[in-house]
Structures are given as structure tokens and as C-alpha cells.
């Protein structure tokens, strides 16, 4: 399929309600015609995390209006789109139901094809929209629910090389912030506090460093933060800053080892790759310490370091629309309107679930 393609994208997997209109041109490039995201931060901040029922109700209240706004910004109607793409998983089942059922209803009413998109695939393919990166490449997904290192061989062709065996990295940031009395979301709060802290004051552990496997573990690091805070209680603002800076330093050193081994494995797997790339996605990708670590690491291994703009790293409907466009351009068949949402949906269907971890970060 070579003609221009336009898709309406819908994203409701967690606590952002989003709609977007994206066009894929004949040369494979993209035009983002509309990108609308409504954050639910205020609704959840009082609880220190996302409350699934509140999130689902907020999606119901906002989604229709956001779709109308996205179409208006693009200057089109539903008749002008070629297909609908909606997140079908993984994520909070209530939110997924809202978005996918809305996508189904629009597809039924307009006769347009529906693409039920894996949220993780949206993240995996975003760098192709922003930077035109060629297959194969490595993706590091770091968010509140996921920490994975994935080989991206093509659209629908993924191999998970590493995942967390306990907490996702974003979850570790959020729990550390909550422990220290910092506001939600925890990632930005920890980063702000760390800016005035001493990163060498606390010698926090670096889980799994030195091990050949490419998995991650952050639960022990979180425990070490709690123990450090308890040992010097009552803690001052400077203590909080020092703990945050030391926590970020431990994260950076851990990623240097884990991702460094992944880059070396990629080189062994694809020795003829002339311009290999590491793509980072997810909310934690906005953290400056994480980005600097990965940028330096890639430079040392001769890799491109690609981090899409922040608004395309976090949950958004542009990436969902683009994933649908990638599939449509390859003439992959759309989904039946009987497709169901999936709270867990592995990007790599052959990856084994880890017995030590029951959350979406390892299995999804």
C-alpha cells in the first residue's frame, strides 16, 4: 500500500485520555495532524498513585470530547480517516474497555477498519515516526508499569531480552518519593530533589550488576532507601536530596551494566549493523540522569541514542495511531470487532513469565 494513510488513534490504558490524528505519507514519513492528551494527575495525586476506577470514569467523561477536538484540530471528519486504532492492552482493564469499545463503535458506525494495538508496540515503533530508525534496533521501555529491553526486528516481530523481576523502574521512583514525603508523580519529584543532593553520601545497592542475564531488579534498592531514611530519622530536606541523588546514581550505574550488556549482545547478534540504535521510551525516559547515562553508554558502544520528545515517550494516542499505520502500510489485516481488551499482553509472545513477579512489567 503506497498512498497516504490517515488514522484516528485512541489511548486509554492508564491515567491519560488521548486522541490523535496521524497521516503516513507515501515516502513513509508521518504528519501529526492532531495530538490531544488529558492528564488525570489531579484526580489521582491525593492517593499517591493511579486508582483504576477513577481512571476509567474519567476516560468515560472525557474521551468523546477529546476525539471531537482531535478531528477539529485536524480539520477533518470521521469520513476522512482510513481506519481507527485503539489501545487494546496491556493496562488497566476498565480504561482499556472504554477506549476499545469507543473505537469499535466508531468503526461499526463508519465502516472503517479497526486496529487493536498493543500499547507496548506503540512505544516500540515511535522512534520510526520521529527518527525513521531502521530495523533492527534495541528498545528500552522504562515506565511506571514496565521495564523491558526488547529487540525490535520488525512490525509485530519482537524478542524480549530483559525485564524486571520485581518493581518497574518508574514504580521504584514513585515509591521512593512517597517514602520521602515527596509529591506524586514521584519521578520528577525525585529528580528535582536530587539536583541539590550528594550522590555519594549513600552507597545503595546495584541489583543484578555483573550477572549475564539482562533482567532488572529494583525492589532491593527501594528497601535500601527506606532503611537509610529510617536510620537517620527525622530526615531534613538535605537528607532527602542526598538520598534522591544517591538513588539516581545507583539507578544510573545499574543501567550502565544492564544496558551495556544488551548493546554488546546486539553487536554479537548483528555484527554487520552499520548504524545500530538504542531507543528509549516511557515516562522515566524524561529523567535527565537516565538520559545522560544512556547517551554516554551508546557513544561508548557506537550506537545511536534515540529518545523521542517527552510528550511522545509518555502515554499518547499518536503512537497508537502510528502503530496502526505501520500495520496498515504492510497490508496486515485489521482486527475483528469481537476483539477483547487484555490487561496483560506480552510484546514477545514467546517470552516466559517470571515466577517471581506477577505484575504487568514482567508479563506484559
N, C-alpha and C positions, 0 to 999 in steps of 0.2 A: 504494500500500500504506500503510494508516494504523495498523494495530495495532502494539503493541510488538514489537520485533525484538531477538533476542539472538544474539550471535556469539562463538564462541571464536576468538581471534586467536593466530597463531604467528609469531614473528620470529627468524630465524637468519642474517641476511645478512652479518654480520661477526663481532664477538667478544662479543656479548651473546646469551645464550639467553633467550628471553622468551615468556611465555604470558599471555593476559588474557581476561577475560570482560566484554563491554560490552553494554549494552542501550540501544537507541534508543527513546525514548518517542514516543507519538503526536504530541506537540507539537514533535518534532524535537530535543529535548534528550537528553542522554546520562547514563547511570548507569554508572560504572566499578565493576563488582562484584568484580573481582579483577585485580591487576596484579603479576605476578611476573617479576623480572629477575635473572638470574645473570650477573655480570660475570666475564670471563676475564682481568682485569687482571694477576693474579699469574702466570698461565701465560705471558703474553707480555712482561712487564716486563723480564725478563732479556735479551730480544732487541731491545729498543728499538722494537718495533712488532709488528703482528699477523702471526703465522705461520699461513698458511692451513690447513695440515694439522693443526696443533694445535687450531685453532679448530673445524674440522669434527669431530674426535674428541671434543672437549669437548661439542659440541652433541649428538652421539650419546649420550654418557653421561648428559646432564642433561635432555634435552627431555621424555621421558616422565614423569619425576618432576615437572617444572615444570607440565605440563599437569594432572596429578592434583592438584597443590597449588592451581592456579588454580580448578579445579572445586570443590575442597573449600572454599576461601575464599568462593566464591560460593554455596555450599550447594546445588549442583545436580549433575546427572549429564549425560552427553552427550545423553541423551534430551531434556533441557530446552533445548538450544540449537537455533536455527533454521538455522544454517549454520556453516561453517568458513571462516576467512580465513587464508591463509598467504602470506608474502612469497615471490614468485617471481623477484625481481630488482629492480634490479641489485645486485651484491655478489660475494662470494667463492663460486665455483660449488660447492665442497664443502659449505659451510654451507647454501646455498640448497637443495641436494639433500636434506639432512637434514630441513629444515623442510617443504618442499613435499611430499616423499614421505610424511612423517608426516601432513600434512593430507589427502593423497589417501587414505591408509589409513583414517583416521577417517571421511572422507566415504563411502568404499566400505562400511565396516562398518556405519555408521548410516543410510545412505541420505540423508544431509544434503547440500545443495548446497555446492560448493566455489568460493571466490573467490580467484583467484591475483592477489595485489596487488603493484603497483609500489611499492617501498619509498619512492620519492620522492613518490608520490601520498599515502602515509600522512603524510609531513611536511607536504605542501601543504594537507591538509584538517584537520590537528589543531586549528587555531585555530577551526574551526567547532564542534568538540566543546567546547573550553574557553570560547570567547567568542561563539559564534553569529554570527561575521562573515558578512556577505552577499557574494555575488558581484557584481561582480568585485573582486579585490584583487591586490596585489603580494606575492610571497613571495621572501625572500632566504634561500637554503639555504647554510649555511656549516658544513662538517664536515671530517673528515679526508679524505674522498674526493670531496667536491662543493663547488663554489662557483658558484651559479647565481642569477640574477634572473629570476623566472618570473611571467608574467601568468596568474592563475588566473581563468578565465571561468566555470567550472562543473565538475562532476564529469566527469572524462575530457576536459576541454577546457582545454588549457594551451598557452601560447606562451612559448618561451624567449627572453628579451630579452638576456641576457648570460651568459657562462660564463667559466671560467678558460682561458687559452691554454697554461698550463703547470701549476704546482702548485696544488692546492686550498689554501685558507687554513689549514685545520687541519693539513695536511701541512707547510706553512711553519712553523707553530708547533712541530710535533713535531721537524722537522729543526733549527730554531734551538736548541731545548732540548738536543738531542743534541750539537750542535756546542759548546755551552757547558757540557757536562757535567751538565746538569740531568736529573732522572728522567723516565721515561715514565709517564703521558701528558704530552706537552710543553705543551699549552695551559695547564692550571692551574699548572704549574711556572713558566712564563714570567710569568704574571700575578702570582704570589706574589713573584718576584724583582723585577718592575717596580715593585712598590709602594714600594720604598726607593731607586729609581733616579732619575737626572736625565734626563728625556725630551728635553732639548735638547742633550745632550752630543754626540750623533752625528747628522749630517744624512743620514739614509738616504733613498734614492730613493722616489718615489711613482709606481709604474708606471702608465702609460696615463692619468694625470691630465691633463685637458684635451682628450682625444680624444672625438669624438662618439659612437663606438660604446660599448656598455655592458659590454664584456668586462673581465676581470680578469687580472692577471699578478702572480705573487709570487716567481718564480724569481730575478729580479734582486735583489729585496730580500733574499732568503736569501743570495745571493752577497755582497752588501754587508756583511751581518752577519759572514760568515766573514772577509772581508778586514779588517774593523775589529778583530775579535778577534786575528787574526794580527799586525796592525800594532802592537799594544800587549802582545803576549805577553811573559812569562807574565801572565795576567789574574788580578786579585783578585776577591773577592766583590763589591766595589763596582763594578768594571768590568762584571761580569756583570749587575748590577742596572741600571746605566746603559744597557747595550746593550739589555736587555729593554724598558726604559722607552722608549727611542728607537725600537725596533722597533714597539712597540704604537702609538706616536704616528704613525709612518709609515702603519701599517695604518688607523688612525682617519682620517687625512687622505685616504687613498686611498678609503676607503668613503664619506666625505663627498662627494667628487666623483662617484664612480661611481653611488652610490645617489641622490644629489641629481638627477643627470640622468635617472635612471629615474623618480623621482617627478614631475619636470617632464613627461616623456613621458606618464605616466599621466594627468596633468591635461589634456594636449592631446588624448589619446585619448578621455577620458571627462569632457568639460567640465561635464556636469550632475551628476557624482557629488557628493553632499552630505556624505558622511562616509567618504572613502576611507581605506584601511588598508594599512599595510606589516606583513606577518607575517614574523618571523624564526624559523628552525628550524635544528636541527643542533647538535652539541656546542659549537662555537665561540660559539654564541648565549649561552652561560653567561658569557662573558668580560665583566666589568663595563665595561671601556673601550669595547668594541664596542657594548654595550647603550646606554651613555650617549651615544655618538656618534650612534647611530641614533635614539634618543629625542629628542635635541636637533634633529636634522635633520628629523624628522617634525613636530615642533612648528613649525618654521620654514615648512614647506610646507603646514601644515594637515591633516596625516594622523594617523590613529590609529597608535600603535606597539603592536603586539601580539606578545608573546613568551610562549608557553606556559610553564608551570612546567618547571624544568630536567629533571625526570625524563621529561617528555613531549617535550622537544626532542631528547634523545639517542635512540638506538635503543630501541624498546619495542614491545610487541605491542598496546597499547591503540590506537595509531594505525593499525595494520594491521586490527584489528577494526572500527574506526570507518570506515575507507575501504570495507570490505566492507559495512557498514551503510548508508553513503551510496548505494552502488550498489544494494543490495537495496531500499531505500526508493523508488528510482526505477524499480523493476522491470527493472533491467538484468539480462541473462541471466547465470547462473553460468558457470564455466569447465568444459570437459570434463576428465575425469580423465586425458586424454592430454596435458594442458598440460605444457610443459617449462620448467625454470628458465632464466633469461637473465642472464649475468654483466653484460651491457650492455643497458640498456633505456631509451631516451630517453623522458622525460616528454612532450616535444614531438616527435612522430614526424616532423614536417616540418623540424626543426632540422638544419642541416648540421653534420656532424662537422668539427672543425677539424683541418687538416692538420698543424699544429704540435704537436698534443697527442694522445697515444694512450691516455690513461688515462680512467677512468670519469667523472672530474669534468667533462670536456667532452662526451663522447659519451653518457653515461648519463642 
